[in-house]
Amino acid sequence: MPRGSLVIHIEQKTYTSQDGNTVIVLTPTGRLDITTAWQFRLKLQECISKLSRHVVVNLGQVNFIDSSGLTSLVAGMRDADKVKGSFRICNVHPEAKLVFEVTMMDTVFEIFETEEAALEGVPRSLAS
């Protein structure tokens, strides 16, 4: 079993975009691996189902991510897609960036350099 904490700390911030959409920014800290990915997955589910369909995940404080961590991100993206929301990743830690590139996940996710850039790009509400 990998060393480290079995609990992941996740900072949560709420923004309102110019057109009034609520955007949740989640910033996990530490490792996003088999021991913590399920907690992160639950947090994503909760945010998307109860708070906002627009989520930005800031990975600047995540120095290690494994397949479980990637799976939790994919699941979050699918949840947001189901409710016609948006799911963006920003500020990927250099040590975690390689995992995205090797797995070609950098082509699957919308990835931004900074949190500001990710927030700017949140789509306007779709007229129903």
Secondary structure as GFF3:
##gff-version 3
##sequence-region A 1 128
A	DSSP	beta_strand	9	16	.	.	.	ID=ss1
A	DSSP	beta_strand	22	32	.	.	.	ID=ss2
A	DSSP	alpha_helix	37	46	.	.	.	ID=ss3
A	DSSP	pi_helix	47	51	.	.	.	ID=ss4
A	DSSP	beta_strand	54	58	.	.	.	ID=ss5
A	DSSP	beta_strand	62	65	.	.	.	ID=ss6
A	DSSP	alpha_helix	67	82	.	.	.	ID=ss7
A	DSSP	beta_strand	86	90	.	.	.	ID=ss8
A	DSSP	alpha_helix	94	102	.	.	.	ID=ss9
A	DSSP	three_ten_helix	105	107	.	.	.	ID=ss10
A	DSSP	beta_strand	110	112	.	.	.	ID=ss11
A	DSSP	alpha_helix	115	120	.	.	.	ID=ss12
###
